[in-house]
Amino acid sequence: MPASVFLRVAATLALALATALAFAWLHTPLPWMLGPLLATAAASVANAPTHSWTPLRNAGQWVIGAALGLYFTPQVTALVGQLWWAILLGIAWALLLGWAFGRGLHRLVQRHLPGTAAEQRATSYFAGAIGGASEMTLLAERAGARTDLVAAAHSLRLLIVTLTLPLAMAWIGMHGVDPSLPGPREVQPGGLALLAAATGAGAWAMARTGRANPWFLGALLVAMGLTMSGIELSAIPQPLTNAAQLVIGISLGVRFRAEFVHTAPRWLVAVSLGTVGMLGVCALFGMLLAHLTGLHPATLVLGTSPGGIAEMAITAKVLQLGVPVVTAFQVCRLVAVLILVEPLYRRGWLR
């Protein structure tokens, strides 16, 4: 690593750590993720030389994926398996909502977007799809869309959701109302080393296949498989999960540069308004599913929210809100969107 990059990474980590400690002292919800996210985003918009080192971000996703997999005990897995129909409804809802969001964006800013009508439709469609920013940007590029606008839309959506939901739930007292305990609850040094080796191998193998979120999903699947089989190697130390949240917060915050604010302001306003609207209707949908399934509404609001897997799962873990259910809903939705959103667009069914 060049010395200049090392200094930027170190300074960013120092800023994030100081903010996380301050947020923890203030008893702010999710201090180890929201503090670094806000501080890094503000510094980045102010043209400070912030930097997110990819290996650190990958390591953070690896730790979080492994930690979440420990919640999938055989009993919990049986419960999640019974919710297959609700998960399918969540997938259909996400596809429909993404389509509606894209259509709304297209109508609001159509006259102000450059490019042909086909480019404008592709830009709005992939900006509205509820998937990961990097994956949707790649699909948008294949369809000839404005990738900068698509990436900006997903980054802004993720920022709004990640900031809004944890704070709102903590404010209304949704903490510990649907707790799920992980299988292993004590740290065993030898078991932790074995768990790290196994989940690390799973993450590496997933990365070799070119799949989305490989360091998160690979570690998650291995840890899930072990826990579902009744193999309890070790819990993961809380300082390690705090550090993982910190680097994930940094990786989100550095997306926001000074030029981001000046990128099609009308587009960003439309995305912001649409995201707030999506949060509202997703909350209603989550409460409807809660009524049908008998689960706590807070769990299904997180499970069906238009946020990212890691961010929503971290929120569920910290606030003790049905971690396995939230993780299952978010993971299945991501996989389905990645598989279906491009062919649906190419066939013209959701244009």
HELIX and SHEET records of a PDB file:
HELIX    1   1 ALA A    3  TRP A   25  1                                  23    
HELIX    2   2 PRO A   31  VAL A   45  1                                  15    
HELIX    3   3 THR A   54  GLY A   69  1                                  16    
HELIX    4   4 PRO A   74  GLN A   82  1                                   9    
HELIX    5   5 TRP A   84  VAL A  109  1                                  26    
HELIX    6   6 GLN A  110  HIS A  112  5                                   3    
HELIX    7   7 ALA A  117  GLY A  128  1                                  12    
HELIX    8   8 ALA A  133  ARG A  142  1                                  10    
HELIX    9   9 THR A  147  TRP A  171  1                                  25    
HELIX   10  10 PRO A  189  ARG A  208  1                                  20    
HELIX   11  11 PRO A  214  MET A  228  1                                  15    
HELIX   12  12 GLN A  238  GLY A  253  1                                  16    
HELIX   13  13 ALA A  258  VAL A  261  1                                   4    
HELIX   14  14 PRO A  265  THR A  293  1                                  29    
HELIX   15  15 PRO A  297  THR A  304  1                                   8    
HELIX   16  16 ILE A  309  LEU A  319  1                                  11    
HELIX   17  17 VAL A  323  ARG A  346  1                                  24    
END                                                                             
